[in-house]
Amino acid sequence: MKNYFDHTATSFIEQDVIDFLAEQLAKNNYNPAARYTSGIEAAASVAKSTQTIASVLGAEPQEVIITSGATESINTALKGIVFAPNPKHKRILTSVGEHPATNETLKFIECQFDYTIDYCPLNAKGEADLLELESLLATNQYDLLTLIQVNNVLGSVNPLARIVKLRNQYQPNVPLHLDAVQTLGKLPFNFKKSGIELASFSLHKLGGPKGIGILLKNKATRIEPLIHGGGQQNALRSGTENPALVATMAYVIERMQKNFEQSNLIIANLKLFLLKQLKQEGIKHQVISPDDAVPHIVSIAFPELRAETLLNILAKEGMQVSIGSACSNKKSERNRVLQQLKLPQGLDQYILRISLDKSNSQTEICDLVRIIKTALAKYVV
Ligand code: PLP
């Protein structure tokens, strides 16, 4: 993927991962529920891959539920708590900074099950405002607290340890679900040490294929399954497991852990290079992502040209970036996260999200900056 700056939407799959998946599909395609030798071997392969995944994520193998992706994981966590026969306050706490996978699921729960959803506002950096969060936790009784960790529009990081501390102080029995889709590969993650009960992930954000993800659920937390059927995965997510895809997930996650520090260093340097180039070329811009955001996600306003126009010019030149979040790109509604930042009137319409990966090069960044400069010179009078 050349000139690709949208790794937050989906990531680059390197050749070794494609080769690994192809090889697995060719040799590891039996039904893990079958009783003959090849089926038993497929089940053993799924168990071994799950063990690897669990070990990298700091979880027990029984805490790993394989899903079709983070949207399913999030739906399973949120609806699973609502449907389970736990004590009910019919109230969920979340933030204004969530991905539509959470927002829309909560809207459904609110409408269909008569829940109250409390939305914690964000601070100027795009993080959940902890004073507000504390006040909400002190005032209401919740069934669930669900928050994103790394914001997919800004790269802002919710301070998980402080959030867990507040939850433990005010409502220790309320499960905390983390949308950790943009966490893996960007921040260290350990399920057990984090003190959370549920966490959702998607493999395609990490250099793996689409169609597979994870929900981590600790043993003490009860959820009702979303998908019923053959009773696979301790009946928490029925459906025949795909041994080749699960093995590929283990491969990608282990690889991510091995390359973690080196990749993050490369990406941090690429971000600095991008910002230096913009400055050097005298391009009028305002970095919207906070300084302590993960370097992979850089939202930048070019206040002279609407982001949609700039995006189209860049697309014609083969440069792939996004505005706000890819998941809401097709909708005309304004981005809720950017709305929270109290930016000058209308500036949210001028923001591009440039998301970086170690596969990006300085040459690509120079080309991107050059095209932005040419577009601004041509279209801004
Ligand atoms: N949560 C976050 C923060 C995301 O960035 C995404 C995808 O963009 C999702 C959830 C949904 O993931 P998927 O589309 O892989 O199900």
Boltz pocket constraint, residues with backbone or C-beta under 6 A from the ligand:
constraints:
  - pocket:
      binder: B
      contacts: [[A, 8], [A, 9], [A, 68], [A, 69], [A, 70], [A, 71], [A, 72], [A, 99], [A, 101], [A, 148], [A, 150], [A, 151], [A, 152], [A, 179], [A, 181], [A, 182], [A, 202], [A, 204], [A, 327]]
      max_distance: 6.0
